[in-house]
Structures are given as C-alpha cells and as structure tokens.
Amino acid sequence: MTTMRALLRLLLFTLVVLVILALAAWGVRTYNLNRYAIPGPDLTDRDAVIADHGGAPVDGDYLRGIHYPAEGDARPGTVVIFGGSEGSAADAQARQISARGHDVLALYFFGQPGQRDQLAEVPLDFFDEILHWRDTNGASGPLTVIGSSKGAELTANLAVRYPEIDHIVLYAPAEYTYAGLSFNSAQPPGSFTWRGEPVPHAPFTADPSVTFPMFSRLILGLPTSYRDSYEAAASTAPDDAATDIARFTGDGLLFAGTEDTMWQSEVATRALANRNPDLEPVVFDAAGHLFHQDITTLGPSWEVMLGGTVDANRQARRESDRLLFEHLDQWHPRC
C-alpha cells in the first residue's frame, strides 16, 4: 500500500510538472507569435484588398483573383502575377505594373473559396481558366507570368506545360518541385498536380539534425529559416523532380539574393539559367528572399526568415524594378 501511494504521488508530481511545462511553452509561443508577427493587412482577404485598392474580382471554377486594367495608354497583352506561400495575389506589385500601362491579373493559387486549403496538390491545369478568361475578355498579345517564391515554383511548372506563355519573371525561384506545405501527415504530398496526376517532387528529409531545430523554433513561435530543409530535400531529390525548364520556349528574368534564408534561390537561379539560355539570371549580392524598400517594416522576423541586409534588399528592389519594367516594355511594346 505504501509503495502504491508513493507511485501515485510520483505520477501526480510528473503530471503537474508536464502541465507546468506545457503552459510555459504555450505562454512562450503566444508571446513570440505576437512579437514576431508581420504587421499589416491580411493580404489573403480579397474583398478587403479590393475595397482598399480597387480592381475587379476574377472568378472561375478554381480561378480566384483580381483584375487590374491597364492605366493610361495601354500596352498589348496580359501580365499574370502570383504571390508566394503567404497566400497573397501579389496585389501591390500588380497595381504597380498596371500603372505602367499593363493589363494585370493578380491571382491566388490556394487558400481561397473553391481552391486547395493549403499549398499542396494545387492543380496546374487551372491555368486553362486563365486562357479562357483572356479569350472571353477579348485579350490578345503577349502573355507574361510573374511569380515569387512558391509562386515562382508554380510559374516555372506552368511555363513548361503551356506554350501560350511567352515570358516569365521568377523572384527567388526553385529549380525543383518540392513537397507541399501541408503537414497533416508525416510526409506532405507534392505542391502540384497535372491533369489529375501528382507532379514528381523532392520530399522533405526526416533527418533529425535538420527537422529538430526547425520544428523546435516553430513550436516556440520563433521565426524560422527553412533553407536547411530545402537544401536537404534538393540533395536527395529524384531526377524527375527537377523542373524541365529547357522545355520552355519563351524567355525571362530570374532574380535572387545571395543571402536568401528561406531557400537556396540563388543556386536555383543559376541552375535554371544553365538549363535554358533564354533565361537571364540576376543575383544580388547580400540580398535575401524578399526585395524591399525598407524590410524593417516587416517586423523583427525578417532577418531569420528572409535574410539579407536592409541596404542590399533596398538596392535589389530598385534594380529589379528597373529591369522588370525595361523587359515588360520590350515584351509588350506599344504599336
């Protein structure tokens, strides 16, 4: 009986300690999530974006986005733009481009009604709806597609499957198709499907030396660099996970920074350009994953999550904007 009581006391003490540790971890996580939250509006709320900045909703079976008509003397053709894993439609850049005389579709590719809830198994063939939208709206001329980060991974996959795409611009791209960002299972499915079949991808590694530091920071609500995870996935990627960018028959621009902490986009930029000489690589020294006029406005998480320096990211933003508009003017010339 005495032994039983002692065992029960030990179990109760252990339970109390575990509860205290769980509450402490919850408190630390809550504090860190608030401290490192990126300030600003919810860019995934399309109605709010349109209410604040204008534009018209674009809807189809899977298609969701915002149409920004060309301002002033319109140039021919259409520019389609995708955001990244944050789930936005890159609407700020879309408005910047429309102000220069381009007709722009700023599109979501997951997270909206009728779309995949998470960035996993996104059907690439929803691009058929974009082509149909162009036809039904009387659009003609060159077609340029722009994507950033996971949106760049998406754009590269579209470019090798749709000969209708004339030009691409990839910011912080990937040379492989990676696993999706859905962690409902031990091994997430791929990011994309094509005609109902999974697109071959590079799965994430189960190496604890890579996963433990990352998940420890995620559990504690701390900003996290994913570069080690993507480098590990690339090192064991099957051959068919590499984007066959040589099949793309158009031309384009590739942008990256040498200090990208999200993933190895500067490595991918050079690899993609080596596979397709019609792609122009531009790698900015000391810049990170996101080019920005003042990246400090994103709060204290950017150094770990995105990388680079304030000055280098600012300079990369200015120079990439210059090159972007120089090429858009060439690709979509006024008659």
KEGUMI-309963 format. One record per residue (C-alpha): x negated, y, z negated; residue in three letters; residue number from 1. Coordinates in nm, 3 decimals, m for minus. Layout:
BEGIN
> x/y/z/aa/i
> X/Y/Z/ALA/NUM $
...
END
This chain:
BEGIN
> x/y/z/aa/i
> 0.000/0.000/0.000/MET/1 $
> m0.283/0.240/m0.089/THR/2 $
> m0.454/0.162/0.242/THR/3 $
> m0.130/0.228/0.429/MET/4 $
> m0.086/0.567/0.260/ARG/5 $
> m0.444/0.661/0.343/ALA/6 $
> m0.391/0.564/0.706/LEU/7 $
> m0.070/0.769/0.723/LEU/8 $
> m0.248/1.071/0.573/ARG/9 $
> m0.525/1.034/0.829/LEU/10 $
> m0.274/1.012/1.113/LEU/11 $
> m0.086/1.317/0.981/LEU/12 $
> m0.409/1.513/0.947/PHE/13 $
> m0.511/1.415/1.302/THR/14 $
> m0.169/1.521/1.434/LEU/15 $
> m0.191/1.857/1.259/VAL/16 $
> m0.540/1.917/1.400/VAL/17 $
> m0.423/1.829/1.751/LEU/18 $
> m0.125/2.064/1.721/VAL/19 $
> m0.352/2.345/1.598/ILE/20 $
> m0.595/2.286/1.887/LEU/21 $
> m0.310/2.278/2.139/ALA/22 $
> m0.166/2.603/2.003/LEU/23 $
> m0.512/2.763/2.008/ALA/24 $
> m0.567/2.652/2.370/ALA/25 $
> m0.221/2.784/2.464/TRP/26 $
> m0.299/3.117/2.299/GLY/27 $
> m0.636/3.145/2.473/VAL/28 $
> m0.479/3.054/2.808/ARG/29 $
> m0.197/3.306/2.766/THR/30 $
> m0.445/3.581/2.673/TYR/31 $
> m0.675/3.500/2.966/ASN/32 $
> m0.392/3.478/3.220/LEU/33 $
> m0.281/3.826/3.118/ASN/34 $
> m0.633/3.963/3.106/ARG/35 $
> m0.737/3.830/3.446/TYR/36 $
> m0.406/3.873/3.629/ALA/37 $
> m0.439/4.055/3.960/ILE/38 $
> m0.239/4.378/3.933/PRO/39 $
> 0.005/4.494/4.196/GLY/40 $
> 0.339/4.396/4.351/PRO/41 $
> 0.447/4.043/4.433/ASP/42 $
> 0.336/4.004/4.794/LEU/43 $
> 0.540/3.686/4.834/THR/44 $
> 0.867/3.878/4.784/ASP/45 $
> 0.961/3.960/5.143/ARG/46 $
> 1.267/4.167/5.054/ASP/47 $
> 1.059/4.388/4.825/ALA/48 $
> 0.786/4.428/5.086/VAL/49 $
> 1.040/4.537/5.348/ILE/50 $
> 1.214/4.769/5.100/ALA/51 $
> 0.883/4.937/5.019/ASP/52 $
> 0.722/4.947/5.362/HIS/53 $
> 0.981/4.882/5.632/GLY/54 $
> 0.973/4.620/5.902/GLY/55 $
> 1.242/4.373/6.004/ALA/56 $
> 1.285/4.016/5.876/PRO/57 $
> 1.198/3.733/6.115/VAL/58 $
> 1.369/3.400/6.051/ASP/59 $
> 1.395/3.060/6.214/GLY/60 $
> 1.411/2.700/6.102/ASP/61 $
> 1.068/2.722/5.939/TYR/62 $
> 0.967/3.066/6.064/LEU/63 $
> 0.967/3.340/5.799/ARG/64 $
> 0.802/3.678/5.825/GLY/65 $
> 0.823/4.048/5.903/ILE/66 $
> 0.819/4.220/6.240/HIS/67 $
> 0.632/4.549/6.261/TYR/68 $
> 0.694/4.707/6.604/PRO/69 $
> 0.411/4.895/6.769/ALA/70 $
> 0.391/5.262/6.677/GLU/71 $
> 0.331/5.529/6.939/GLY/72 $
> 0.204/5.427/7.281/ASP/73 $
> 0.250/5.051/7.262/ALA/74 $
> m0.012/4.809/7.385/ARG/75 $
> 0.089/4.487/7.563/PRO/76 $
> 0.110/4.155/7.386/GLY/77 $
> 0.164/4.037/7.031/THR/78 $
> m0.055/4.008/6.722/VAL/79 $
> 0.040/3.733/6.477/VAL/80 $
> m0.114/3.753/6.131/ILE/81 $
> m0.126/3.511/5.834/PHE/82 $
> m0.236/3.565/5.476/GLY/83 $
> m0.407/3.306/5.259/GLY/84 $
> m0.338/3.080/4.964/SER/85 $
> m0.191/3.372/4.768/GLU/86 $
> 0.120/3.322/4.981/GLY/87 $
> 0.142/3.667/5.137/SER/88 $
> 0.207/3.761/5.501/ALA/89 $
> m0.093/3.997/5.505/ALA/90 $
> 0.162/4.275/5.549/ASP/91 $
> m0.077/4.561/5.464/ALA/92 $
> m0.315/4.465/5.743/GLN/93 $
> m0.015/4.406/5.973/ALA/94 $
> 0.103/4.763/5.920/ARG/95 $
> m0.248/4.893/5.982/GLN/96 $
> m0.254/4.709/6.314/ILE/97 $
> 0.096/4.817/6.419/SER/98 $
> m0.002/5.177/6.353/ALA/99 $
> m0.266/5.135/6.622/ARG/100 $
> m0.003/5.051/6.885/GLY/101 $
> 0.027/4.673/6.847/HIS/102 $
> 0.343/4.469/6.808/ASP/103 $
> 0.283/4.255/6.498/VAL/104 $
> 0.441/3.950/6.338/LEU/105 $
> 0.329/3.918/5.975/ALA/106 $
> 0.412/3.559/5.883/LEU/107 $
> 0.434/3.336/5.579/TYR/108 $
> 0.348/2.971/5.625/PHE/109 $
> 0.455/2.830/5.290/PHE/110 $
> 0.645/2.932/4.979/GLY/111 $
> 0.948/3.094/5.144/GLN/112 $
> 1.302/2.951/5.171/PRO/113 $
> 1.306/2.667/5.421/GLY/114 $
> 0.928/2.626/5.403/GLN/115 $
> 0.697/2.396/5.212/ARG/116 $
> 0.698/2.499/4.845/ASP/117 $
> 0.323/2.454/4.818/GLN/118 $
> 0.037/2.486/5.063/LEU/119 $
> 0.039/2.121/5.163/ALA/120 $
> 0.166/1.935/5.470/GLU/121 $
> 0.255/2.261/5.646/VAL/122 $
> 0.388/2.172/5.994/PRO/123 $
> 0.164/2.333/6.255/LEU/124 $
> 0.436/2.293/6.516/ASP/125 $
> 0.636/2.575/6.357/PHE/126 $
> 0.428/2.785/6.597/PHE/127 $
> 0.676/2.670/6.863/ASP/128 $
> 0.922/2.906/6.693/GLU/129 $
> 0.680/3.195/6.731/ILE/130 $
> 0.653/3.132/7.104/LEU/131 $
> 1.031/3.110/7.125/HIS/132 $
> 1.065/3.440/6.935/TRP/133 $
> 0.834/3.604/7.187/ARG/134 $
> 1.038/3.470/7.478/ASP/135 $
> 1.374/3.572/7.336/THR/136 $
> 1.249/3.919/7.242/ASN/137 $
> 1.105/3.990/7.584/GLY/138 $
> 0.747/3.999/7.459/ALA/139 $
> 0.472/3.934/7.711/SER/140 $
> 0.099/3.987/7.742/GLY/141 $
> m0.194/3.863/7.536/PRO/142 $
> m0.142/3.672/7.212/LEU/143 $
> m0.388/3.725/6.926/THR/144 $
> m0.366/3.531/6.600/VAL/145 $
> m0.539/3.653/6.283/ILE/146 $
> m0.580/3.453/5.962/GLY/147 $
> m0.760/3.493/5.631/SER/148 $
> m0.899/3.212/5.414/SER/149 $
> m0.645/2.925/5.423/LYS/150 $
> m0.467/3.132/5.687/GLY/151 $
> m0.790/3.117/5.887/ALA/152 $
> m0.794/2.739/5.847/GLU/153 $
> m0.436/2.741/5.975/LEU/154 $
> m0.521/2.971/6.266/THR/155 $
> m0.814/2.754/6.379/ALA/156 $
> m0.588/2.448/6.377/ASN/157 $
> m0.326/2.633/6.583/LEU/158 $
> m0.585/2.762/6.831/ALA/159 $
> m0.700/2.413/6.928/VAL/160 $
> m0.339/2.298/6.983/ARG/161 $
> m0.174/2.596/7.153/TYR/162 $
> m0.330/2.714/7.480/PRO/163 $
> m0.091/3.012/7.466/GLU/164 $
> m0.323/3.168/7.206/ILE/165 $
> m0.569/3.398/7.382/ASP/166 $
> m0.772/3.540/7.093/HIS/167 $
> m0.830/3.463/6.726/ILE/168 $
> m0.977/3.654/6.434/VAL/169 $
> m1.076/3.448/6.130/LEU/170 $
> m1.165/3.606/5.796/TYR/171 $
> m1.352/3.375/5.555/ALA/172 $
> m1.276/3.064/5.763/PRO/173 $
> m1.327/2.691/5.708/ALA/174 $
> m1.492/2.452/5.951/GLU/175 $
> m1.289/2.159/5.816/TYR/176 $
> m0.926/2.097/5.744/THR/177 $
> m0.914/2.043/5.369/TYR/178 $
> m0.671/1.890/5.124/ALA/179 $
> m0.367/2.099/5.045/GLY/180 $
> m0.317/2.297/4.727/LEU/181 $
> m0.063/2.064/4.573/SER/182 $
> m0.166/1.889/4.255/PHE/183 $
> 0.140/1.678/4.184/ASN/184 $
> m0.071/1.369/4.247/SER/185 $
> m0.428/1.262/4.176/ALA/186 $
> m0.524/1.322/4.539/GLN/187 $
> m0.339/1.606/4.715/PRO/188 $
> m0.221/1.545/5.071/PRO/189 $
> m0.370/1.735/5.363/GLY/190 $
> m0.291/2.100/5.429/SER/191 $
> m0.118/2.044/5.763/PHE/192 $
> 0.084/1.807/5.979/THR/193 $
> 0.118/1.798/6.358/TRP/194 $
> 0.426/1.658/6.527/ARG/195 $
> 0.514/1.477/6.207/GLY/196 $
> 0.172/1.319/6.151/GLU/197 $
> m0.089/1.425/5.893/PRO/198 $
> m0.382/1.626/6.027/VAL/199 $
> m0.703/1.450/5.918/PRO/200 $
> m0.862/1.633/5.627/HIS/201 $
> m1.155/1.637/5.386/ALA/202 $
> m1.024/1.526/5.045/PRO/203 $
> m1.144/1.678/4.720/PHE/204 $
> m1.404/1.480/4.530/THR/205 $
> m1.340/1.305/4.199/ALA/206 $
> m1.694/1.380/4.080/ASP/207 $
> m1.653/1.495/3.716/PRO/208 $
> m1.958/1.722/3.743/SER/209 $
> m1.754/1.924/3.993/VAL/210 $
> m1.399/1.881/3.868/THR/211 $
> m1.452/1.912/3.490/PHE/212 $
> m1.590/2.270/3.489/PRO/213 $
> m1.323/2.381/3.735/MET/214 $
> m1.027/2.229/3.551/PHE/215 $
> m1.162/2.341/3.214/SER/216 $
> m1.152/2.701/3.333/ARG/217 $
> m0.809/2.654/3.490/LEU/218 $
> m0.669/2.509/3.166/ILE/219 $
> m0.806/2.806/2.972/LEU/220 $
> m0.667/3.053/3.225/GLY/221 $
> m1.011/3.176/3.327/LEU/222 $
> m1.096/3.293/3.681/PRO/223 $
> m1.247/3.006/3.875/THR/224 $
> m1.483/2.964/4.168/SER/225 $
> m1.380/2.679/4.398/TYR/226 $
> m1.692/2.680/4.612/ARG/227 $
> m1.849/2.374/4.446/ASP/228 $
> m1.530/2.175/4.509/SER/229 $
> m1.517/2.268/4.876/TYR/230 $
> m1.888/2.206/4.926/GLU/231 $
> m1.847/1.861/4.771/ALA/232 $
> m1.546/1.791/4.996/ALA/233 $
> m1.742/1.903/5.303/ALA/234 $
> m2.038/1.682/5.213/SER/235 $
> m1.821/1.368/5.233/THR/236 $
> m1.574/1.486/5.499/ALA/237 $
> m1.478/1.233/5.767/PRO/238 $
> m1.577/1.331/6.118/ASP/239 $
> m1.219/1.391/6.230/ASP/240 $
> m1.164/1.647/5.951/ALA/241 $
> m1.387/1.896/6.135/ALA/242 $
> m1.177/2.143/6.333/THR/243 $
> m1.242/2.072/6.701/ASP/244 $
> m1.280/2.442/6.778/ILE/245 $
> m1.455/2.363/7.108/ALA/246 $
> m1.107/2.286/7.245/ARG/247 $
> m1.003/2.648/7.202/PHE/248 $
> m1.016/2.811/7.544/THR/249 $
> m0.991/3.174/7.431/GLY/250 $
> m1.234/3.393/7.240/ASP/251 $
> m1.252/3.552/6.900/GLY/252 $
> m1.419/3.706/6.598/LEU/253 $
> m1.532/3.529/6.281/LEU/254 $
> m1.601/3.725/5.960/PHE/255 $
> m1.762/3.605/5.637/ALA/256 $
> m1.977/3.720/5.345/GLY/257 $
> m2.292/3.550/5.219/THR/258 $
> m2.173/3.563/4.855/GLU/259 $
> m1.829/3.404/4.902/ASP/260 $
> m1.747/3.220/4.578/THR/261 $
> m1.410/3.083/4.696/MET/262 $
> m1.564/2.853/4.956/TRP/263 $
> m1.861/2.840/5.194/GLN/264 $
> m1.711/3.062/5.465/SER/265 $
> m2.047/3.191/5.590/GLU/266 $
> m2.156/2.831/5.656/VAL/267 $
> m1.826/2.765/5.833/ALA/268 $
> m1.852/3.083/6.041/THR/269 $
> m2.188/2.982/6.182/ARG/270 $
> m2.077/2.620/6.237/ALA/271 $
> m1.763/2.721/6.427/LEU/272 $
> m1.958/2.965/6.643/ALA/273 $
> m2.211/2.693/6.723/ASN/274 $
> m1.931/2.467/6.844/ARG/275 $
> m1.769/2.738/7.055/ASN/276 $
> m1.993/3.008/7.210/PRO/277 $
> m1.689/3.227/7.283/ASP/278 $
> m1.651/3.298/6.912/LEU/279 $
> m1.856/3.589/6.776/GLU/280 $
> m1.981/3.533/6.419/PRO/281 $
> m2.030/3.834/6.190/VAL/282 $
> m2.173/3.756/5.846/VAL/283 $
> m2.210/4.041/5.598/PHE/284 $
> m2.495/4.026/5.351/ASP/285 $
> m2.390/4.038/4.982/ALA/286 $
> m2.016/4.048/5.066/ALA/287 $
> m1.772/3.797/4.921/GLY/288 $
> m1.448/3.624/5.017/HIS/289 $
> m1.239/3.942/5.043/LEU/290 $
> m1.349/4.265/5.209/PHE/291 $
> m1.201/4.557/5.018/HIS/292 $
> m1.240/4.934/4.990/GLN/293 $
> m1.253/4.906/4.608/ASP/294 $
> m1.236/4.548/4.493/ILE/295 $
> m1.244/4.654/4.127/THR/296 $
> m0.874/4.749/4.163/THR/297 $
> m0.800/4.374/4.166/LEU/298 $
> m0.894/4.348/3.800/GLY/299 $
> m1.182/4.164/3.630/PRO/300 $
> m1.140/3.826/3.803/SER/301 $
> m1.280/3.916/4.145/TRP/302 $
> m1.650/3.861/4.069/GLU/303 $
> m1.594/3.493/3.982/VAL/304 $
> m1.310/3.414/4.222/MET/305 $
> m1.416/3.614/4.529/LEU/306 $
> m1.779/3.719/4.494/GLY/307 $
> m1.997/3.985/4.650/GLY/308 $
> m2.069/4.335/4.529/THR/309 $
> m1.842/4.638/4.526/VAL/310 $
> m2.053/4.824/4.783/ASP/311 $
> m2.105/4.523/5.011/ALA/312 $
> m1.735/4.438/5.012/ASN/313 $
> m1.652/4.801/5.093/ARG/314 $
> m1.903/4.814/5.377/GLN/315 $
> m1.782/4.479/5.513/ALA/316 $
> m1.424/4.609/5.511/ARG/317 $
> m1.518/4.921/5.706/ARG/318 $
> m1.734/4.741/5.960/GLU/319 $
> m1.492/4.451/6.009/SER/320 $
> m1.208/4.701/6.064/ASP/321 $
> m1.416/4.878/6.327/ARG/322 $
> m1.495/4.554/6.507/LEU/323 $
> m1.137/4.429/6.478/LEU/324 $
> m0.984/4.735/6.642/PHE/325 $
> m1.258/4.753/6.901/GLU/326 $
> m1.177/4.398/7.007/HIS/327 $
> m0.800/4.440/6.984/LEU/328 $
> m0.827/4.741/7.215/ASP/329 $
> m1.023/4.528/7.462/GLN/330 $
> m0.792/4.228/7.434/TRP/331 $
> m0.470/4.434/7.458/HIS/332 $
> m0.561/4.716/7.699/PRO/333 $
> m0.307/4.979/7.794/ARG/334 $
> m0.232/4.984/8.167/CYS/335 $
END
